[in-house]
Amino acid sequence: MAKAKILVVDDDRKIVELVRLYLEKDGYRVLVAYDGLKALELARQRRPDLIVLDLMLPQLDGLDVCRILRGEGNKVPIIMLTAKTAEEDKLVGLDLGADDYVTKPFSPRELVARVRAVLRRLREEEYKGPSEVRFGDLLVDFVRHEVRVRGEPVHLTPTEFRLLEVLIKEPGRAFSRLELLDRVFGYDFEGFERTIDVHVKNLRRKIEPDRKNPTYIKTVYGVGYKFAEG
């Protein structure tokens, strides 16, 4: 079985070639783009399994590429590359629907490990419980990886779906942010706890009738989050 197809986007051709070398060495098929418009074109036409996307790009920056793809309902996992180290800059990408980030300068081996981790989450063993769960107007189909609210489809990123899946399978259980990081991203994820807050905010925006007074995903102050009990 062929390995996943990865789209690498960066205006620094040396970085692109280095990342391509390490990904191909690991068995992945690699597409490349050096600006945001070409990245959009390849994402739409070639349907990569994952995108490694630089934040600062000519013609159309990485944040806009991410925003447009998510707006089109494209759920492809996205790992952002950024030279910025401020926490807020990383949160912007996550807020737009990116699944992970790597800060420049980075080790190519670390990036490949992140690619493996994100794709591994998508290939996890099939859920052995009910194929779907309904809670009020919310329907989650674990087999088809689909979510509907009041019968209308809701487009979630792979990370958002995984987070919702973890919470809804154990309603009433309070998860700490660190525990959710581990369950959603894996033990080797080196992000910060506010990553979970960003994804929860995005989930609430998409599924809650009133995100300021959540029906489904409840904040447990001093702990983290839980899914409401039926």
C-alpha positions in Angstrom: 0.0 0.0 0.0 1.4 3.4 -1.0 2.3 5.8 1.7 0.5 9.1 2.1 0.9 12.0 -0.3 2.3 15.1 1.4 2.2 18.7 0.0 5.1 20.8 1.2 4.7 24.6 0.8 7.5 27.1 1.6 9.1 29.9 -0.4 12.5 28.8 0.7 13.5 26.2 -1.9 16.3 24.8 0.3 13.9 24.0 3.1 11.4 22.5 0.6 14.1 20.2 -0.9 15.4 19.2 2.6 11.9 18.4 3.8 11.2 16.5 0.5 14.3 14.5 1.0 13.4 13.4 4.5 9.8 12.6 3.7 10.7 10.6 0.6 13.3 8.7 2.6 10.5 7.8 4.9 8.4 6.5 2.0 6.0 9.4 1.4 5.0 10.8 -1.9 5.8 14.5 -2.0 4.2 17.5 -3.9 5.8 20.9 -3.6 4.7 24.5 -3.9 6.6 27.8 -3.3 3.6 30.2 -3.0 0.1 30.2 -1.6 -1.8 30.3 -4.9 0.1 27.2 -6.2 -0.5 25.5 -2.8 -4.3 26.1 -3.2 -4.2 24.7 -6.7 -2.4 21.5 -5.7 -4.6 21.1 -2.6 -7.7 21.2 -4.7 -6.5 19.2 -7.7 -4.2 16.6 -6.2 -5.9 16.0 -2.9 -2.9 15.5 -0.6 -3.2 13.5 2.6 -1.5 16.2 4.6 -0.1 19.7 4.0 3.1 21.1 5.5 2.4 24.8 5.2 4.7 27.8 5.8 3.1 30.8 7.5 4.9 33.5 5.4 4.3 32.9 1.7 4.2 35.2 -1.4 0.9 35.9 -3.2 -1.2 34.3 -0.5 0.1 33.6 3.0 -0.3 30.3 4.9 -3.0 31.6 7.1 -5.1 32.6 4.1 -4.5 29.2 2.5 -5.6 27.5 5.6 -8.7 29.7 6.0 -9.8 29.2 2.3 -9.3 25.4 2.5 -11.3 25.1 5.7 -14.0 27.4 4.3 -14.3 25.1 1.3 -14.9 22.2 3.7 -11.5 20.6 3.0 -10.5 18.6 6.1 -6.9 17.8 5.0 -4.6 17.8 8.0 -2.3 20.9 8.1 1.0 21.3 9.9 2.0 25.0 10.0 5.6 26.1 9.7 6.4 29.4 11.3 9.5 31.4 12.1 7.6 33.2 14.8 8.0 32.0 18.3 5.3 34.0 20.1 2.5 31.8 21.4 -0.2 34.0 19.9 1.2 33.6 16.4 0.9 29.8 16.8 -2.6 30.1 18.1 -3.8 32.0 15.1 -3.0 29.1 12.8 -4.6 26.6 15.2 -7.6 28.9 15.4 -8.0 28.8 11.6 -8.1 25.0 11.6 -4.4 23.9 11.5 -3.8 20.6 13.3 -0.2 21.2 14.5 2.7 23.6 14.1 6.5 23.4 14.0 8.6 26.4 14.7 11.6 27.3 12.5 14.4 26.4 12.7 13.3 22.8 13.0 14.8 19.4 12.7 13.6 17.6 9.6 13.4 14.4 11.6 11.1 16.2 14.1 8.9 17.3 11.2 8.7 13.8 9.8 7.8 12.6 13.3 5.0 15.1 13.5 3.7 14.0 10.0 3.7 10.4 11.2 1.9 11.4 14.4 -0.9 13.3 12.6 -1.4 10.6 10.1 -1.3 7.9 12.7 -4.2 9.6 14.5 -6.3 9.3 11.3 -5.5 5.6 11.0 -6.4 4.6 14.6 -8.3 1.4 15.1 -11.9 1.5 14.2 -14.2 2.3 17.1 -15.8 -0.8 18.6 -18.8 0.8 20.2 -21.9 2.4 18.6 -21.3 3.6 15.1 -22.9 6.9 15.9 -24.0 8.9 18.9 -26.8 11.4 19.1 -27.1 14.1 21.7 -29.9 16.5 21.2 -29.5 18.1 17.8 -25.9 16.8 17.5 -25.2 13.6 15.6 -21.6 12.1 15.4 -21.0 9.3 13.0 -17.7 7.6 14.0 -17.6 5.3 10.9 -18.1 8.0 8.3 -16.3 10.7 10.4 -19.3 13.0 9.9 -21.0 15.4 12.2 -24.4 16.9 11.8 -26.2 19.6 13.8 -30.0 19.8 13.3 -29.5 17.5 10.2 -27.0 19.8 8.6 -23.4 18.6 8.0 -20.7 20.4 10.0 -17.1 20.4 8.6 -14.6 19.6 11.4 -10.8 19.3 11.0 -9.3 15.8 11.9 -8.1 17.3 15.2 -11.5 18.8 16.0 -13.2 15.5 15.2 -10.8 13.5 17.4 -11.3 15.9 20.3 -15.1 15.7 20.0 -14.8 11.9 19.8 -12.7 11.7 23.0 -15.1 13.8 24.9 -18.4 12.4 23.6 -17.4 8.8 24.2 -17.1 9.4 27.9 -19.9 11.9 28.8 -19.6 13.5 32.2 -16.0 12.7 32.6 -13.8 15.7 33.3 -10.5 15.7 31.2 -7.6 17.9 32.1 -6.0 19.8 29.2 -2.9 17.7 29.5 -4.9 14.5 29.3 -6.7 15.8 26.2 -3.4 16.7 24.6 -2.2 13.2 25.2 -5.4 11.6 23.9 -5.8 13.8 20.9 -2.2 14.5 19.8 -0.3 11.6 21.3 2.3 11.4 24.1 5.1 12.8 21.9 3.3 16.1 21.2 5.3 19.0 22.6 2.7 21.8 22.3 1.2 23.9 25.1 -2.0 23.5 27.0 -3.8 26.4 25.3 -3.7 24.4 22.1 -6.7 22.5 23.5 -8.5 25.8 24.4 -8.3 26.9 20.7 -9.7 23.6 19.4 -12.5 23.7 22.0 -13.4 27.2 20.9 -13.5 26.2 17.3 -15.6 23.1 18.1 -18.1 25.2 20.1 -18.3 27.7 17.2 -19.3 24.9 14.9 -21.6 22.7 17.0 -23.0 24.7 19.9 -26.4 26.5 19.6 -24.9 29.2 21.9 -21.2 29.0 22.3 -21.2 31.5 25.2 -23.5 29.1 27.1 -22.4 25.7 25.8 -24.9 22.8 25.7 -22.4 20.0 24.8 -18.8 20.9 25.7 -18.7 22.1 29.3 -15.7 23.9 31.0 -14.7 22.3 34.3 -13.0 25.2 36.0 -9.6 24.3 37.4 -9.6 21.0 35.5 -10.4 21.2 31.8 -13.4 20.1 29.8 -16.1 17.5 29.7 -19.0 16.5 27.4 -22.4 17.0 29.0 -24.2 14.0 30.5 -27.4 12.8 28.8 
